């Protein structure tokens, strides 16, 4: 939620000043000013409560640590700010742990791979099979991006069903994993179909039970085409074991994802369904970092002839 400095001024001082002594009225006015500043700078929603904790000495000379708690219902988020001893500067600093960055160590073991399994650039997409924006991103990746980069890139999907707003996303993720357990190719065929026919699966009434039944039927159809083990698939579909999907959701929480789709391209993050050219810029950057020259960009489409936009009358016969 909070990722921008309000002010920066953490300079070492040989003789740090003492915190200014304030009267109760001055303290209340300062606290109100801080709360208003934080709300304004970070666009805190009006229905969130902002509470200040007790300031304590910090490791930065001339600054105290000021805990700030953001509350909404039963949910709380804790952040540490810095406030100068003269009460004139408020700062929020982010610390990044390079040694334990989850973005560069995403668990992809056992996930179906599309593209070259040995490619040095990996595109990991946290995908919701019911999400229209995810469908747009999927359309960007396949076939255009895969065709452009060919064996230079591999693609892997992680489960990120936003089940609180998408009533069949969880069921779809479980069914897709049932297929993936037998065939990566069939998994991708199923994912392709769902992203291209999401409205049909939702139906006019958005009936979750009917959607779930259709998802199971589609999974069996895909399995039959590929001659998979139908008994094994039926058992998996009936069990609806969500454990693997839940583990992927926990990883998404650790990565602090806020929505789908979310891509990680060799660790560089992309949020949302960005245009193809922006996705390709990030992939090109990853390829160059890996010592690989990206393929040349395709030529722009030829301009279309300009017409008047009106139909011409035909001579009478």
C-alpha positions as YAML, in Angstrom:
chain: A
units: angstrom
residues:
- id: 1
  name: UNK
  ca: [0.00, 0.00, 0.00]
- id: 2
  name: UNK
  ca: [2.76, 2.37, 0.94]
- id: 3
  name: UNK
  ca: [5.71, 2.67, -1.36]
- id: 4
  name: UNK
  ca: [6.51, 6.35, -1.92]
- id: 5
  name: UNK
  ca: [8.61, 8.64, 0.24]
- id: 6
  name: UNK
  ca: [6.79, 11.63, 1.65]
- id: 7
  name: UNK
  ca: [10.11, 13.28, 2.40]
- id: 8
  name: UNK
  ca: [13.70, 12.17, 2.53]
- id: 9
  name: UNK
  ca: [16.20, 13.63, 4.91]
- id: 10
  name: UNK
  ca: [17.99, 10.83, 6.74]
- id: 11
  name: UNK
  ca: [21.39, 12.40, 7.08]
- id: 12
  name: UNK
  ca: [23.87, 11.41, 9.75]
- id: 13
  name: UNK
  ca: [24.40, 14.02, 12.43]
- id: 14
  name: UNK
  ca: [27.16, 14.01, 14.99]
- id: 15
  name: UNK
  ca: [24.94, 15.56, 17.67]
- id: 16
  name: UNK
  ca: [21.34, 14.58, 16.99]
- id: 17
  name: UNK
  ca: [18.78, 16.99, 18.38]
- id: 18
  name: UNK
  ca: [16.37, 15.84, 21.04]
- id: 19
  name: UNK
  ca: [12.72, 15.42, 20.17]
- id: 20
  name: UNK
  ca: [10.87, 18.67, 20.64]
- id: 21
  name: UNK
  ca: [8.80, 18.85, 23.82]
- id: 22
  name: UNK
  ca: [5.15, 19.41, 22.96]
- id: 23
  name: UNK
  ca: [2.09, 20.19, 24.98]
- id: 24
  name: UNK
  ca: [-0.88, 17.80, 24.75]
- id: 25
  name: UNK
  ca: [-2.65, 20.24, 22.42]
- id: 26
  name: UNK
  ca: [0.43, 20.50, 20.17]
- id: 27
  name: UNK
  ca: [0.82, 16.71, 20.16]
- id: 28
  name: UNK
  ca: [-2.80, 16.23, 19.12]
- id: 29
  name: UNK
  ca: [-2.40, 18.82, 16.34]
- id: 30
  name: UNK
  ca: [0.81, 17.17, 15.10]
- id: 31
  name: UNK
  ca: [-0.76, 13.71, 15.10]
- id: 32
  name: UNK
  ca: [-3.73, 15.01, 13.12]
- id: 33
  name: UNK
  ca: [-1.36, 16.66, 10.65]
- id: 34
  name: UNK
  ca: [0.58, 13.40, 10.21]
- id: 35
  name: UNK
  ca: [-2.62, 11.41, 9.68]
- id: 36
  name: UNK
  ca: [-3.87, 13.90, 7.10]
- id: 37
  name: UNK
  ca: [-0.49, 13.89, 5.33]
- id: 38
  name: UNK
  ca: [-0.37, 10.09, 5.16]
- id: 39
  name: UNK
  ca: [-3.95, 9.88, 3.88]
- id: 40
  name: UNK
  ca: [-3.27, 12.49, 1.22]
- id: 41
  name: UNK
  ca: [0.08, 11.17, 0.00]
- id: 42
  name: UNK
  ca: [-0.95, 7.50, -0.15]
- id: 43
  name: UNK
  ca: [-4.61, 7.89, -1.19]
- id: 44
  name: UNK
  ca: [-5.90, 6.03, 1.85]
- id: 45
  name: UNK
  ca: [-9.64, 5.28, 1.41]
- id: 46
  name: UNK
  ca: [-11.91, 7.31, 3.71]
- id: 47
  name: UNK
  ca: [-13.27, 4.22, 5.48]
- id: 48
  name: UNK
  ca: [-9.77, 3.18, 6.64]
- id: 49
  name: UNK
  ca: [-8.61, 4.18, 10.13]
- id: 50
  name: UNK
  ca: [-5.11, 5.59, 10.54]
- id: 51
  name: UNK
  ca: [-3.65, 5.26, 14.06]
- id: 52
  name: UNK
  ca: [-0.23, 6.39, 15.27]
- id: 53
  name: UNK
  ca: [1.84, 4.34, 17.69]
- id: 54
  name: UNK
  ca: [4.44, 5.43, 20.20]
- id: 55
  name: UNK
  ca: [7.55, 6.94, 18.62]
- id: 56
  name: UNK
  ca: [10.84, 5.30, 19.50]
- id: 57
  name: UNK
  ca: [14.52, 5.99, 18.78]
- id: 58
  name: UNK
  ca: [15.66, 4.82, 15.35]
- id: 59
  name: UNK
  ca: [19.05, 3.93, 13.91]
- id: 60
  name: UNK
  ca: [18.96, 7.13, 11.86]
- id: 61
  name: UNK
  ca: [20.43, 10.08, 13.69]
- id: 62
  name: UNK
  ca: [17.93, 12.88, 14.15]
- id: 63
  name: UNK
  ca: [14.89, 10.67, 13.50]
- id: 64
  name: UNK
  ca: [12.51, 8.60, 15.58]
- id: 65
  name: UNK
  ca: [10.55, 5.56, 14.40]
- id: 66
  name: UNK
  ca: [6.81, 6.21, 14.23]
- id: 67
  name: UNK
  ca: [4.55, 3.14, 13.86]
- id: 68
  name: UNK
  ca: [1.40, 3.70, 11.77]
- id: 69
  name: UNK
  ca: [-1.45, 1.19, 11.71]
- id: 70
  name: UNK
  ca: [-4.03, 1.13, 8.91]
- id: 71
  name: UNK
  ca: [-7.28, -0.60, 9.89]
- id: 72
  name: UNK
  ca: [-10.29, -1.65, 7.85]
- id: 73
  name: UNK
  ca: [-12.72, -3.88, 9.68]
- id: 74
  name: UNK
  ca: [-10.73, -6.75, 11.15]
- id: 75
  name: UNK
  ca: [-7.77, -6.24, 8.79]
- id: 76
  name: UNK
  ca: [-4.73, -4.27, 9.88]
- id: 77
  name: UNK
  ca: [-1.57, -3.22, 8.07]
- id: 78
  name: UNK
  ca: [1.45, -2.00, 10.01]
- id: 79
  name: UNK
  ca: [4.05, 0.38, 8.57]
- id: 80
  name: UNK
  ca: [7.00, 2.17, 10.09]
- id: 81
  name: UNK
  ca: [7.65, 5.82, 9.33]
- id: 82
  name: UNK
  ca: [10.45, 8.12, 10.40]
- id: 83
  name: UNK
  ca: [9.81, 11.49, 11.95]
- id: 84
  name: UNK
  ca: [12.50, 14.07, 12.53]
- id: 85
  name: UNK
  ca: [13.26, 15.19, 16.05]
- id: 86
  name: UNK
  ca: [12.14, 18.71, 15.20]
- id: 87
  name: UNK
  ca: [8.80, 17.31, 13.93]
- id: 88
  name: UNK
  ca: [9.25, 18.97, 10.53]
- id: 89
  name: UNK
  ca: [9.94, 15.93, 8.31]
- id: 90
  name: UNK
  ca: [8.07, 12.68, 7.89]
- id: 91
  name: UNK
  ca: [9.63, 9.87, 5.83]
- id: 92
  name: UNK
  ca: [8.73, 6.37, 4.77]
- id: 93
  name: UNK
  ca: [11.59, 4.16, 3.69]
- id: 94
  name: UNK
  ca: [11.33, 0.74, 2.04]
- id: 95
  name: UNK
  ca: [13.89, -1.95, 2.73]
- id: 96
  name: UNK
  ca: [14.35, -4.71, 0.16]
- id: 97
  name: UNK
  ca: [15.86, -8.07, 1.02]
- id: 98
  name: UNK
  ca: [17.95, -9.00, -2.01]
- id: 99
  name: UNK
  ca: [18.94, -12.33, -0.45]
- id: 100
  name: UNK
  ca: [15.35, -13.47, -0.01]
- id: 101
  name: UNK
  ca: [13.45, -12.00, -2.92]
- id: 102
  name: UNK
  ca: [10.44, -14.25, -3.63]
- id: 103
  name: UNK
  ca: [10.14, -12.85, -7.17]
- id: 104
  name: UNK
  ca: [13.32, -14.62, -8.29]
- id: 105
  name: UNK
  ca: [12.59, -17.91, -6.53]
- id: 106
  name: UNK
  ca: [9.00, -18.67, -7.54]
- id: 107
  name: UNK
  ca: [8.34, -22.40, -7.24]
- id: 108
  name: UNK
  ca: [7.57, -23.73, -10.72]
- id: 109
  name: UNK
  ca: [8.28, -27.41, -10.03]
- id: 110
  name: UNK
  ca: [5.85, -29.65, -11.88]
- id: 111
  name: UNK
  ca: [4.11, -26.82, -13.73]
- id: 112
  name: UNK
  ca: [3.37, -27.29, -17.45]
- id: 113
  name: UNK
  ca: [5.79, -25.43, -19.70]
- id: 114
  name: UNK
  ca: [4.98, -23.86, -23.02]
- id: 115
  name: UNK
  ca: [7.95, -23.01, -25.21]
- id: 116
  name: UNK
  ca: [11.54, -24.16, -24.79]
- id: 117
  name: UNK
  ca: [11.97, -25.88, -21.40]
- id: 118
  name: UNK
  ca: [15.65, -24.88, -21.42]
- id: 119
  name: UNK
  ca: [15.11, -21.22, -22.31]
- id: 120
  name: UNK
  ca: [17.04, -18.71, -20.23]
- id: 121
  name: UNK
  ca: [14.07, -16.35, -19.96]
- id: 122
  name: UNK
  ca: [10.97, -17.47, -18.08]
- id: 123
  name: UNK
  ca: [7.61, -15.72, -18.16]
- id: 124
  name: UNK
  ca: [5.57, -16.69, -15.10]
- id: 125
  name: UNK
  ca: [1.94, -15.60, -15.21]
- id: 126
  name: UNK
  ca: [-0.30, -15.64, -12.12]
- id: 127
  name: UNK
  ca: [-3.52, -16.38, -13.94]
- id: 128
  name: UNK
  ca: [-7.25, -16.43, -13.18]
- id: 129
  name: UNK
  ca: [-9.10, -18.53, -15.76]
- id: 130
  name: UNK
  ca: [-12.31, -16.51, -15.35]
- id: 131
  name: UNK
  ca: [-10.69, -13.08, -15.45]
- id: 132
  name: UNK
  ca: [-11.32, -11.08, -18.68]
- id: 133
  name: UNK
  ca: [-8.08, -9.15, -18.25]
- id: 134
  name: UNK
  ca: [-6.23, -12.43, -17.88]
- id: 135
  name: UNK
  ca: [-7.86, -13.57, -21.12]
- id: 136
  name: UNK
  ca: [-6.53, -10.43, -22.78]
- id: 137
  name: UNK
  ca: [-3.02, -11.12, -21.49]
- id: 138
  name: UNK
  ca: [-3.29, -14.76, -22.56]
- id: 139
  name: UNK
  ca: [-4.18, -13.59, -26.04]
- id: 140
  name: UNK
  ca: [-1.10, -11.35, -26.02]
- id: 141
  name: UNK
  ca: [1.18, -14.23, -25.04]
- id: 142
  name: UNK
  ca: [-0.33, -16.87, -27.32]
- id: 143
  name: UNK
  ca: [0.31, -17.06, -30.12]
- id: 144
  name: UNK
  ca: [1.92, -13.69, -30.89]
- id: 145
  name: UNK
  ca: [4.58, -13.55, -28.17]
- id: 146
  name: UNK
  ca: [5.42, -17.25, -28.39]
- id: 147
  name: UNK
  ca: [5.69, -17.03, -32.18]
- id: 148
  name: UNK
  ca: [7.92, -13.95, -31.95]
- id: 149
  name: UNK
  ca: [10.43, -15.35, -29.43]
- id: 150
  name: UNK
  ca: [10.17, -19.02, -30.39]
- id: 151
  name: UNK
  ca: [12.72, -21.08, -28.40]
- id: 152
  name: UNK
  ca: [14.17, -18.09, -26.53]
- id: 153
  name: UNK
  ca: [11.41, -17.93, -23.90]
- id: 154
  name: UNK
  ca: [9.37, -20.39, -21.83]
- id: 155
  name: UNK
  ca: [5.95, -19.70, -20.31]
- id: 156
  name: UNK
  ca: [4.60, -21.05, -17.02]
- id: 157
  name: UNK
  ca: [1.25, -20.33, -15.37]
- id: 158
  name: UNK
  ca: [0.62, -20.23, -11.63]
- id: 159
  name: UNK
  ca: [-2.88, -20.42, -10.15]
- id: 160
  name: UNK
  ca: [-4.34, -17.14, -8.94]
- id: 161
  name: UNK
  ca: [-8.15, -17.54, -8.95]
- id: 162
  name: UNK
  ca: [-9.87, -14.51, -7.47]
- id: 163
  name: UNK
  ca: [-12.65, -16.73, -6.17]
- id: 164
  name: UNK
  ca: [-14.29, -14.00, -4.11]
- id: 165
  name: UNK
  ca: [-15.39, -12.24, -7.30]
- id: 166
  name: UNK
  ca: [-15.14, -15.05, -9.89]
- id: 167
  name: UNK
  ca: [-17.47, -17.89, -8.97]
- id: 168
  name: UNK
  ca: [-15.94, -20.65, -11.13]
- id: 169
  name: UNK
  ca: [-12.28, -19.63, -11.15]
- id: 170
  name: UNK
  ca: [-11.26, -21.99, -8.34]
- id: 171
  name: UNK
  ca: [-13.03, -24.98, -9.92]
- id: 172
  name: UNK
  ca: [-11.38, -24.21, -13.25]
- id: 173
  name: UNK
  ca: [-7.92, -24.07, -11.66]
- id: 174
  name: UNK
  ca: [-8.45, -27.43, -9.96]
- id: 175
  name: UNK
  ca: [-9.70, -29.04, -13.19]
- id: 176
  name: UNK
  ca: [-6.76, -27.61, -15.13]
- id: 177
  name: UNK
  ca: [-4.37, -29.11, -12.58]
- id: 178
  name: UNK
  ca: [-6.09, -32.49, -12.93]
- id: 179
  name: UNK
  ca: [-5.27, -32.40, -16.63]
- id: 180
  name: UNK
  ca: [-1.75, -31.11, -15.98]
- id: 181
  name: UNK
  ca: [-1.09, -34.16, -13.80]
- id: 182
  name: UNK
  ca: [-1.35, -36.29, -16.95]
- id: 183
  name: UNK
  ca: [-0.37, -33.99, -19.82]
- id: 184
  name: UNK
  ca: [1.08, -30.52, -20.09]
- id: 185
  name: UNK
  ca: [-0.19, -30.17, -23.65]
- id: 186
  name: UNK
  ca: [-3.76, -30.98, -22.65]
- id: 187
  name: UNK
  ca: [-3.48, -28.50, -19.77]
- id: 188
  name: UNK
  ca: [-2.56, -25.74, -22.23]
- id: 189
  name: UNK
  ca: [-5.38, -26.71, -24.60]
- id: 190
  name: UNK
  ca: [-7.83, -26.45, -21.72]
- id: 191
  name: UNK
  ca: [-6.45, -23.07, -20.60]
- id: 192
  name: UNK
  ca: [-6.64, -21.78, -24.18]
- id: 193
  name: UNK
  ca: [-10.27, -22.85, -24.45]
- id: 194
  name: UNK
  ca: [-11.35, -21.32, -21.15]
- id: 195
  name: UNK
  ca: [-9.75, -17.98, -21.90]
- id: 196
  name: UNK
  ca: [-11.45, -17.89, -25.29]
- id: 197
  name: UNK
  ca: [-14.91, -19.01, -24.08]
- id: 198
  name: UNK
  ca: [-15.24, -17.47, -20.62]
- id: 199
  name: UNK
  ca: [-18.62, -15.86, -21.28]
- id: 200
  name: UNK
  ca: [-20.07, -19.14, -22.49]
- id: 201
  name: UNK
  ca: [-18.93, -20.89, -19.32]
- id: 202
  name: UNK
  ca: [-20.38, -18.14, -17.11]
- id: 203
  name: UNK
  ca: [-23.69, -18.32, -18.95]
- id: 204
  name: UNK
  ca: [-26.38, -15.62, -18.88]
- id: 205
  name: UNK
  ca: [-27.27, -16.33, -15.24]
- id: 206
  name: UNK
  ca: [-23.73, -16.80, -13.88]
- id: 207
  name: UNK
  ca: [-24.81, -20.04, -12.21]
- id: 208
  name: UNK
  ca: [-21.71, -21.44, -10.46]
- id: 209
  name: UNK
  ca: [-23.03, -25.00, -10.37]
- id: 210
  name: UNK
  ca: [-23.77, -25.03, -14.11]
- id: 211
  name: UNK
  ca: [-20.36, -23.53, -14.81]
- id: 212
  name: UNK
  ca: [-18.67, -26.21, -12.71]
- id: 213
  name: UNK
  ca: [-20.52, -28.94, -14.60]
- id: 214
  name: UNK
  ca: [-19.46, -27.44, -17.93]
- id: 215
  name: UNK
  ca: [-15.84, -27.19, -16.77]
- id: 216
  name: UNK
  ca: [-15.80, -30.89, -15.89]
- id: 217
  name: UNK
  ca: [-17.36, -31.80, -19.25]
- id: 218
  name: UNK
  ca: [-14.79, -29.73, -21.12]
- id: 219
  name: UNK
  ca: [-11.96, -31.31, -19.14]
- id: 220
  name: UNK
  ca: [-13.22, -34.81, -20.01]
- id: 221
  name: UNK
  ca: [-13.53, -33.84, -23.68]
- id: 222
  name: UNK
  ca: [-9.95, -32.60, -23.79]
- id: 223
  name: UNK
  ca: [-8.76, -35.74, -22.01]
- id: 224
  name: UNK
  ca: [-10.65, -38.02, -24.39]
- id: 225
  name: UNK
  ca: [-9.06, -36.37, -27.43]
- id: 226
  name: UNK
  ca: [-5.61, -37.04, -25.98]
- id: 227
  name: UNK
  ca: [-6.52, -40.53, -24.72]
- id: 228
  name: UNK
  ca: [-5.69, -39.75, -21.10]
- id: 229
  name: UNK
  ca: [-6.58, -42.05, -18.22]
- id: 230
  name: UNK
  ca: [-10.30, -41.26, -17.80]
- id: 231
  name: UNK
  ca: [-10.68, -43.05, -14.46]
- id: 232
  name: UNK
  ca: [-7.78, -41.12, -12.96]
- id: 233
  name: UNK
  ca: [-9.19, -37.87, -14.29]
- id: 234
  name: UNK
  ca: [-12.70, -38.59, -12.99]
- id: 235
  name: UNK
  ca: [-11.32, -39.27, -9.51]
- id: 236
  name: UNK
  ca: [-9.37, -36.02, -9.58]
- id: 237
  name: UNK
  ca: [-12.34, -33.99, -10.79]
- id: 238
  name: UNK
  ca: [-14.58, -35.50, -8.13]
- id: 239
  name: UNK
  ca: [-12.10, -34.82, -5.33]
- id: 240
  name: UNK
  ca: [-11.74, -31.11, -6.20]
- id: 241
  name: UNK
  ca: [-8.55, -30.93, -4.11]
- id: 242
  name: UNK
  ca: [-7.70, -27.24, -3.78]
- id: 243
  name: UNK
  ca: [-4.42, -27.69, -1.90]
- id: 244
  name: UNK
  ca: [-2.12, -26.92, -4.86]
- id: 245
  name: UNK
  ca: [-4.18, -23.91, -5.81]
- id: 246
  name: UNK
  ca: [-4.17, -22.65, -2.22]
- id: 247
  name: UNK
  ca: [-0.38, -22.98, -2.11]
- id: 248
  name: UNK
  ca: [-0.13, -20.83, -5.23]
- id: 249
  name: UNK
  ca: [-2.47, -18.28, -3.65]
- id: 250
  name: UNK
  ca: [-0.25, -18.15, -0.57]
- id: 251
  name: UNK
  ca: [2.73, -17.46, -2.82]
- id: 252
  name: UNK
  ca: [0.76, -14.65, -4.48]
- id: 253
  name: UNK
  ca: [0.18, -13.16, -1.03]
- id: 254
  name: UNK
  ca: [3.90, -13.37, -0.27]
- id: 255
  name: UNK
  ca: [4.57, -11.53, -3.53]
- id: 256
  name: UNK
  ca: [1.98, -8.92, -2.47]
- id: 257
  name: UNK
  ca: [-0.04, -9.30, -5.64]
- id: 258
  name: UNK
  ca: [-3.09, -7.09, -5.81]
- id: 259
  name: UNK
  ca: [-4.80, -8.50, -8.88]
- id: 260
  name: UNK
  ca: [-4.58, -10.66, -11.95]
- id: 261
  name: UNK
  ca: [-2.86, -11.06, -14.30]
- id: 262
  name: UNK
  ca: [0.60, -10.56, -12.80]
- id: 263
  name: UNK
  ca: [3.71, -11.52, -14.76]
- id: 264
  name: UNK
  ca: [7.26, -12.12, -13.59]
- id: 265
  name: UNK
  ca: [9.79, -12.10, -16.42]
- id: 266
  name: UNK
  ca: [13.06, -13.37, -14.93]
- id: 267
  name: UNK
  ca: [12.01, -11.60, -11.75]
- id: 268
  name: UNK
  ca: [10.79, -8.31, -13.27]
- id: 269
  name: UNK
  ca: [7.15, -7.77, -12.43]
- id: 270
  name: UNK
  ca: [4.32, -6.63, -14.69]
- id: 271
  name: UNK
  ca: [0.90, -5.93, -13.18]
- id: 272
  name: UNK
  ca: [-2.19, -6.03, -15.35]
- id: 273
  name: UNK
  ca: [-2.86, -6.72, -19.01]
- id: 274
  name: UNK
  ca: [-0.32, -4.39, -20.61]
- id: 275
  name: UNK
  ca: [-0.11, -3.94, -24.39]
- id: 276
  name: UNK
  ca: [2.03, -6.40, -26.32]
- id: 277
  name: UNK
  ca: [4.80, -3.91, -27.08]
- id: 278
  name: UNK
  ca: [5.32, -3.16, -23.38]
- id: 279
  name: UNK
  ca: [5.49, -6.86, -22.51]
- id: 280
  name: UNK
  ca: [8.04, -7.37, -25.28]
- id: 281
  name: UNK
  ca: [10.21, -4.53, -23.96]
- id: 282
  name: UNK
  ca: [10.55, -6.40, -20.65]
- id: 283
  name: UNK
  ca: [11.25, -9.73, -22.36]
- id: 284
  name: UNK
  ca: [13.91, -8.07, -24.55]
- id: 285
  name: UNK
  ca: [15.53, -6.61, -21.45]
- id: 286
  name: UNK
  ca: [15.63, -10.05, -19.80]
- id: 287
  name: UNK
  ca: [17.12, -11.62, -22.92]
- id: 288
  name: UNK
  ca: [19.90, -9.05, -23.13]
- id: 289
  name: UNK
  ca: [20.65, -9.53, -19.43]
- id: 290
  name: UNK
  ca: [21.02, -13.25, -20.20]
- id: 291
  name: UNK
  ca: [23.42, -12.50, -23.06]
- id: 292
  name: UNK
  ca: [20.89, -13.19, -25.82]
- id: 293
  name: UNK
  ca: [20.06, -10.77, -28.61]
- id: 294
  name: UNK
  ca: [16.28, -10.41, -28.94]
- id: 295
  name: UNK
  ca: [14.69, -11.08, -32.32]
- id: 296
  name: UNK
  ca: [14.05, -7.98, -34.42]
- id: 297
  name: UNK
  ca: [10.68, -6.36, -34.04]
- id: 298
  name: UNK
  ca: [8.24, -7.09, -36.87]
- id: 299
  name: UNK
  ca: [7.65, -4.21, -39.29]
- id: 300
  name: UNK
  ca: [4.64, -2.03, -38.52]
- id: 301
  name: UNK
  ca: [1.48, -2.88, -40.46]
- id: 302
  name: UNK
  ca: [1.11, -1.18, -43.79]
- id: 303
  name: UNK
  ca: [-1.13, 1.89, -43.72]
- id: 304
  name: UNK
  ca: [-4.62, 1.27, -44.95]
- id: 305
  name: UNK
  ca: [-5.89, 3.29, -47.93]
- id: 306
  name: UNK
  ca: [-7.94, 6.29, -46.91]
- id: 307
  name: UNK
  ca: [-11.57, 6.16, -47.98]
- id: 308
  name: UNK
  ca: [-14.34, 8.67, -47.65]
- id: 309
  name: UNK
  ca: [-16.30, 6.40, -45.38]
- id: 310
  name: UNK
  ca: [-19.43, 6.73, -47.50]
- id: 311
  name: UNK
  ca: [-20.96, 4.38, -50.02]
- id: 312
  name: UNK
  ca: [-20.98, 5.53, -53.63]
- id: 313
  name: UNK
  ca: [-24.19, 5.46, -55.56]
- id: 314
  name: UNK
  ca: [-24.38, 3.04, -58.43]
- id: 315
  name: UNK
  ca: [-25.60, 4.09, -61.84]
- id: 316
  name: UNK
  ca: [-29.14, 3.10, -62.63]
- id: 317
  name: UNK
  ca: [-29.64, 0.36, -65.21]
...
